Amino acid sequence: MSDLTAAEQTNVRTALKFLRSRCGTWAAVSTALRLGGTTACNVVAGATVSPTVAFRVARLAKVSVDDVLTGRFPAPGTCPHCGHRKED
């Protein structure tokens, strides 16, 4: 059971996947988020997302937690490798 809705948990997982592509490995993401070695990988695989993880993701990404929870980070259409986003 989580305090986050299913949609919010999905958005946090998307942000985690983006951070993984930016950091290189799940171990690097877990270290940066100060999580256990496999926690980030487990969350992406379907484990419950806690509010603590959402806050840590937002802090690492230097965006608001609201941006992470609503899916505004990363912005839709953002390349996970270089961060480039096509302009509309």
N, C-alpha and C positions, 0 to 999 in steps of 0.2 A: 504494500500500500504506500502510495506517495501523495504528497501534498500538491503535486503537479498534475495537470491534466494529461491525457494521452497525447494531445497535440503539442503541448509544451515539452514533454519528454522527447518526442520525435525531433523537435527543433533543437534541443540540447544535443541529441545524438548527431544531428547534421553538423552542428558547430564543432563537436568533437572530431568528426571525420575530417572537417576542413583543417582543424588544428594539427591533426595527425599528418596530413599531407604537407603542411607547412613545417612541422618539427621533424619529420622523417620517420619516427618510430613511435609505437605506443608507449614504450618505456620512457622516451623523452617527454611525451605528453603527461604521463603519470607523474614523473618527477617535477615537471613545471607546475602541475596542479596540486602537488603534495598529496598524491593519492597512493594507495598500495600498488605494487608492481603490475597487477593485472586488472585493476579496478576500471580504468578507462576502457579497456578492451571488452570487459564483461558488460559494461553499461551499453556500449555500442551493439553488443551481441543480443541485448534484450533485457538485461538486469534493470531493476527499477532505478530511475534517476532521482536522486535526492536534491532538495533545494541547495544544499551545500555544494554539490557538484556544479549546479547551474551558476551559482555565485562565483565559484573559482574559474569556470570557463569564461565568464564575463570579465573577470579581473585580468586573466591572462590575455584575452583578446583586446583589452582596453576599450570595451564598449559597455553600455548599460546592461544590467541583467534583463531588463525589458526587451532590449534588442535580441538577446539570445532566446528568450522565452517566446517571443512573437515570430521568430524566424527572419528578422531583419539582418541578422548576422549569421553567416555571411550573406550578403545581398544576393538575391536570385540572379543566376547567370554569371556568377563570379568563378573564375578559373581557380581550382584548388591548388594548382601548382605555382602560378605566378601572381595570383590575386587580381589579374586584369578583368574588367567587366565591360562588356560591350555597351556603348551608349545608345539610348533609344533614339 
